[in-house]
Amino acid sequence: GFCSGGGIAQLAYTVGLSYAQRGEAPAYWGKEITAKDVALAAKNGDTAALETFDLSAKYLGKGLSLLIDILNPDCIVLGSVYARCEDLFQKEMRRVLAEDTLPGSLSCCRIVPAKLGDSIGDHAALSLAVQAYEQRK
């Protein structure tokens, strides 16, 4: 939830509020906050936006760490916001993974952005529908 577009917008609001109360309103402040606006502000060096993405990346790293330790996958493919903003997630996510994940499991797992971009959810839904249809035969 913290790594979705809506989750990033909520984190940005919380982080931005603390900045605004100190008289340092973020670049994305003063309108409806979207993950896209926060990402643009972060890529332009806005401190609050960068802090927001670091928080999101921290939560992403913690969640992935659990998955890697339990499931020991070869590869994790991340779409949506991660696929568009890999550069904003990478450093903090990797730091948390190195800190929280079993080294042997982490060394065997690649984490990559989805090449399908935003359509990955559509493909996933269709593949589940096809699988369910074929199981009914």
C-alpha positions as CSV (number, residue, x, y, z in Angstrom):
1,G,0.0,0.0,0.0
2,F,2.9,2.4,0.7
3,C,4.4,1.8,-2.7
4,S,1.3,2.3,-4.9
5,G,0.4,5.6,-6.5
6,G,-2.3,6.3,-3.8
7,G,0.1,5.2,-1.0
8,I,2.8,7.5,-2.3
9,A,0.3,10.4,-2.5
10,Q,-0.7,9.7,1.2
11,L,2.9,9.6,2.3
12,A,3.7,12.8,0.4
13,Y,0.8,14.5,2.1
14,T,2.1,13.5,5.6
15,V,5.7,14.4,4.8
16,G,4.6,17.6,3.0
17,L,2.5,18.7,5.9
18,S,5.5,18.6,8.2
19,Y,7.5,20.7,5.7
20,A,4.6,23.2,5.1
21,Q,4.3,23.7,8.9
22,R,7.9,24.7,9.0
23,G,7.3,27.1,6.1
24,E,9.1,24.9,3.5
25,A,6.2,23.9,1.3
26,P,7.2,21.1,-1.2
27,A,7.0,21.7,-4.9
28,Y,3.9,19.4,-5.1
29,W,2.0,21.2,-2.4
30,G,-1.1,23.3,-2.8
31,K,-3.1,21.0,-5.1
32,E,-4.4,17.5,-5.2
33,I,-1.3,15.3,-4.6
34,T,-0.5,12.6,-7.1
35,A,2.4,10.1,-7.2
36,K,3.2,11.6,-10.7
37,D,3.6,15.1,-9.2
38,V,5.7,13.8,-6.3
39,A,7.9,11.8,-8.7
40,L,8.5,14.9,-10.9
41,A,9.3,17.0,-7.8
42,A,11.7,14.3,-6.6
43,K,13.5,14.1,-9.9
44,N,13.8,17.9,-9.7
45,G,15.5,17.6,-6.3
46,D,12.6,18.5,-3.9
47,T,13.6,17.4,-0.5
48,A,10.1,16.4,0.7
49,A,9.5,14.5,-2.4
50,L,12.8,12.6,-2.1
51,E,12.0,11.9,1.5
52,T,8.6,10.5,0.4
53,F,10.2,8.2,-2.1
54,D,12.8,7.1,0.5
55,L,10.0,6.1,2.9
56,S,8.1,4.2,0.1
57,A,11.4,2.5,-0.9
58,K,12.0,1.5,2.8
59,Y,8.6,-0.1,3.0
60,L,9.1,-1.8,-0.4
61,G,12.4,-3.2,0.8
62,K,10.9,-4.6,4.0
63,G,8.0,-6.2,2.1
64,L,10.3,-7.7,-0.6
65,S,12.7,-8.9,2.1
66,L,9.9,-11.0,3.6
67,L,9.0,-12.4,0.2
68,I,12.6,-13.2,-0.7
69,D,13.3,-14.9,2.7
70,I,10.1,-17.0,2.6
71,L,9.7,-17.8,-1.1
72,N,13.3,-17.6,-2.3
73,P,12.4,-16.5,-5.8
74,D,14.9,-16.2,-8.7
75,C,13.3,-13.0,-9.9
76,I,10.8,-10.4,-8.7
77,V,9.2,-8.2,-11.4
78,L,7.8,-4.9,-10.2
79,G,5.5,-2.8,-12.3
80,S,3.5,0.5,-12.0
81,V,5.2,3.2,-10.1
82,Y,8.4,1.2,-9.6
83,A,8.8,0.6,-13.3
84,R,8.5,4.3,-14.0
85,C,10.6,5.5,-11.0
86,E,13.2,2.8,-10.4
87,D,15.9,5.4,-9.9
88,L,13.9,6.9,-7.0
89,F,13.4,3.6,-5.2
90,Q,16.7,1.8,-5.9
91,K,19.1,3.2,-3.2
92,E,16.9,2.9,-0.1
93,M,15.2,-0.3,-1.2
94,R,18.6,-2.0,-1.8
95,R,19.9,-0.7,1.6
96,V,16.9,-2.2,3.4
97,L,17.2,-5.4,1.5
98,A,20.9,-5.8,2.4
99,E,20.0,-5.1,6.0
100,D,16.9,-7.3,6.4
101,T,17.2,-10.2,3.9
102,L,19.1,-13.4,4.3
103,P,22.3,-12.9,2.2
104,G,22.1,-16.2,0.4
105,S,18.5,-15.6,-0.6
106,L,19.1,-12.1,-1.7
107,S,22.1,-13.0,-3.8
108,C,20.0,-15.4,-5.8
109,C,17.1,-13.0,-6.5
110,R,17.0,-10.3,-9.2
111,I,14.6,-7.4,-8.8
112,V,13.6,-5.8,-12.2
113,P,11.1,-3.4,-13.5
114,A,8.3,-4.8,-15.6
115,K,9.0,-4.4,-19.3
116,L,5.2,-4.3,-19.8
117,G,5.0,-1.1,-17.9
118,D,1.5,-0.1,-16.7
119,S,-0.1,-2.9,-18.7
120,I,1.4,-5.6,-16.4
121,G,-1.8,-5.7,-14.4
122,D,-3.9,-6.3,-17.5
123,H,-1.7,-9.2,-18.6
124,A,-1.7,-10.7,-15.1
125,A,-5.6,-10.5,-14.9
126,L,-5.8,-12.1,-18.4
127,S,-3.4,-14.9,-17.5
128,L,-5.4,-15.7,-14.4
129,A,-8.7,-15.8,-16.5
130,V,-7.1,-18.1,-19.0
131,Q,-5.7,-20.4,-16.3
132,A,-9.1,-20.5,-14.6
133,Y,-10.8,-21.3,-17.9
134,E,-8.4,-24.1,-18.7
135,Q,-8.8,-25.6,-15.2
136,R,-12.5,-25.9,-15.8
137,K,-12.0,-28.1,-18.9
